Amino acid sequence: MKSKIKSFPWQAMLPKRLNIVAKMINPYLHGIINYYSKFYPSELRGIWQTLDTRLVLWLMKKSVMVKFFCGFS
């Protein structure tokens, strides 16, 4: 499951707003919660850590992109 989160098309979502990205990954996250909370609750922590890391990296890249295109320094 962690590999699926890592392979999510994060680069393609750079121009999108955070609320749109949340709507895109929300059904996917609901599926993870429903499955892993019943069968593998101990695995959820690692999955959330991977997701948090990916979201932070996405936000950092997005902020660099916004600064570059808007001329902020």
Secondary structure as GFF3:
##gff-version 3
##sequence-region A 1 73
A	DSSP	alpha_helix	2	6	.	.	.	ID=ss1
A	DSSP	three_ten_helix	11	13	.	.	.	ID=ss2
A	DSSP	alpha_helix	18	39	.	.	.	ID=ss3
A	DSSP	three_ten_helix	41	43	.	.	.	ID=ss4
A	DSSP	alpha_helix	44	70	.	.	.	ID=ss5
###
